[in-house]
Amino acid sequence: MIRLLHIIAISALIASAGYAYSIKYDTLYYAEQVAKLKTKLQREREAIAVLQAEWQYLDRPDRLQEAADKHLDLQPLKIQQLARLSELPNRPSREDEIGRKLEALGLLGPTSTPKDKNSDARTPTTQTPRR
């Protein structure tokens, strides 16, 4: 009986040692993966910093002005090109475009719910807001 208990205890000890080693190696694997991801993240941050520096270099006002002068052939602004506020057209009235489309399709008729077909349904209407 004691030999059986010894065998069970030794096999439990071996199993627990095997489990502990598997946990250890899994932990080492995941720690290595985290370290790789951290270095990859650092490289990406450095690449973003380089791209931002390049963008700032390309976005310099003197460079943009030179490129605009060379390629756009812009003329100086004349006073006749400016408009007064009174010369601007009035804002168009806001309309219910969806309601107008539904009305054109004939879908704004009385509706009723499927449960109560005999009830008098309310007819939806479209109105523009008054000012």
Backbone torsions as a table, in degrees:
resi	resn	phi	psi	omega
1	MET	NA	-40.5	-178.5
2	ILE	-68.3	-36.9	178.2
3	ARG	-62.1	-39.6	178.9
4	LEU	-63.5	-42.1	177.8
5	LEU	-65.1	-38.5	178.0
6	HIS	-64.0	-43.6	179.9
7	ILE	-63.8	-42.2	178.7
8	ILE	-64.6	-43.1	-179.4
9	ALA	-65.7	-43.7	179.9
10	ILE	-65.2	-42.4	179.0
11	SER	-66.7	-35.7	175.9
12	ALA	-66.5	-39.4	177.7
13	LEU	-64.0	-43.1	178.7
14	ILE	-65.7	-42.0	179.5
15	ALA	-64.3	-42.7	180.0
16	SER	-68.4	-35.6	177.0
17	ALA	-66.6	-40.9	176.6
18	GLY	-62.8	-41.3	178.4
19	TYR	-65.1	-42.2	179.7
20	ALA	-63.9	-41.6	177.7
21	TYR	-65.7	-38.6	178.2
22	SER	-65.3	-39.4	176.5
23	ILE	-64.1	-41.3	-179.6
24	LYS	-62.1	-46.5	-178.0
25	TYR	-70.3	-34.7	174.0
26	ASP	-63.2	-41.4	179.1
27	THR	-64.3	-43.8	177.4
28	LEU	-62.2	-40.2	178.7
29	TYR	-62.3	-47.6	-179.0
30	TYR	-68.3	-33.9	176.1
31	ALA	-65.5	-38.2	177.0
32	GLU	-65.9	-40.0	177.5
33	GLN	-63.9	-40.9	178.1
34	VAL	-63.6	-41.8	178.7
35	ALA	-63.8	-41.8	177.5
36	LYS	-62.4	-42.5	179.2
37	LEU	-65.4	-36.2	178.3
38	LYS	-65.3	-42.2	178.9
39	THR	-67.7	-37.7	177.0
40	LYS	-64.3	-40.9	177.9
41	LEU	-62.8	-41.2	178.6
42	GLN	-64.4	-41.4	177.2
43	ARG	-62.4	-40.2	179.1
44	GLU	-65.9	-40.4	177.7
45	ARG	-63.2	-40.5	177.8
46	GLU	-65.6	-38.9	178.3
47	ALA	-65.4	-39.0	177.1
48	ILE	-63.9	-41.2	178.8
49	ALA	-63.3	-39.9	178.1
50	VAL	-65.0	-43.7	179.4
51	LEU	-64.0	-38.5	176.7
52	GLN	-64.8	-39.3	177.9
53	ALA	-65.2	-41.1	177.4
54	GLU	-63.7	-40.7	179.2
55	TRP	-63.6	-42.7	178.3
56	GLN	-64.0	-36.5	177.6
57	TYR	-65.7	-43.6	-179.2
58	LEU	-73.8	-21.3	-175.6
59	ASP	-96.5	16.7	179.0
60	ARG	-65.1	136.9	-179.2
61	PRO	-60.0	-38.7	-179.0
62	ASP	-66.9	-37.2	177.2
63	ARG	-68.0	-42.5	179.3
64	LEU	-65.6	-39.2	178.4
65	GLN	-63.2	-42.1	178.7
66	GLU	-63.2	-43.3	179.1
67	ALA	-66.9	-38.3	178.4
68	ALA	-65.7	-42.5	178.4
69	ASP	-63.6	-37.6	-176.3
70	LYS	-74.6	-40.9	-169.4
71	HIS	-107.8	-25.3	-171.3
72	LEU	-95.0	-21.1	-179.4
73	ASP	51.9	54.1	-179.3
74	LEU	-79.8	145.0	177.6
75	GLN	-103.0	155.2	177.6
76	PRO	-64.7	149.8	-179.3
77	LEU	-71.9	132.6	179.0
78	LYS	-104.3	153.0	-177.6
79	ILE	-65.9	-25.6	179.7
80	GLN	-71.3	-15.8	179.9
81	GLN	-80.0	-14.2	180.0
82	LEU	-85.1	145.2	-179.9
83	ALA	-117.2	150.7	175.2
84	ARG	-85.0	159.5	179.3
85	LEU	-62.5	-34.6	-179.3
86	SER	-70.0	-20.0	-180.0
87	GLU	-83.9	-12.6	-179.9
88	LEU	-73.1	144.7	178.7
89	PRO	-69.8	154.1	177.9
90	ASN	-68.4	151.6	178.0
91	ARG	-67.5	134.0	178.3
92	PRO	-67.0	151.4	-178.8
93	SER	-69.5	147.4	179.2
94	ARG	-78.6	127.7	-179.5
95	GLU	-119.1	157.3	176.6
96	ASP	-88.2	91.6	-174.7
97	GLU	-66.7	-38.1	-179.9
98	ILE	-66.4	-42.8	178.2
99	GLY	-62.6	-39.8	179.1
100	ARG	-64.3	-40.3	179.1
101	LYS	-67.7	-40.4	177.7
102	LEU	-65.1	-38.5	178.5
103	GLU	-65.5	-39.2	178.4
104	ALA	-66.6	-31.5	177.7
105	LEU	-82.3	-9.4	-179.1
106	GLY	77.7	27.6	-177.1
107	LEU	-99.3	8.9	-178.7
108	LEU	-98.7	20.2	178.4
109	GLY	-72.3	175.0	179.3
110	PRO	-61.2	139.2	178.8
111	THR	-122.8	156.6	175.5
112	SER	-139.3	156.6	179.5
113	THR	-76.4	155.9	-180.0
114	PRO	-63.4	-27.3	-177.7
115	LYS	-76.0	-33.8	-173.7
116	ASP	-125.1	82.8	-176.0
117	LYS	-78.2	-17.1	-177.1
118	ASN	-90.2	-11.2	-176.9
119	SER	-75.0	153.0	179.7
120	ASP	-82.8	108.9	-175.8
121	ALA	-80.5	150.9	178.3
122	ARG	-80.6	137.1	180.0
123	THR	-88.7	121.3	178.0
124	PRO	-71.9	143.2	178.6
125	THR	-125.7	157.1	176.6
126	THR	-116.2	129.9	178.7
127	GLN	-136.0	147.7	173.0
128	THR	-86.6	143.4	-178.3
129	PRO	-65.9	141.0	179.2
130	ARG	-86.0	147.2	-179.2
131	ARG	-110.4	NA	NA
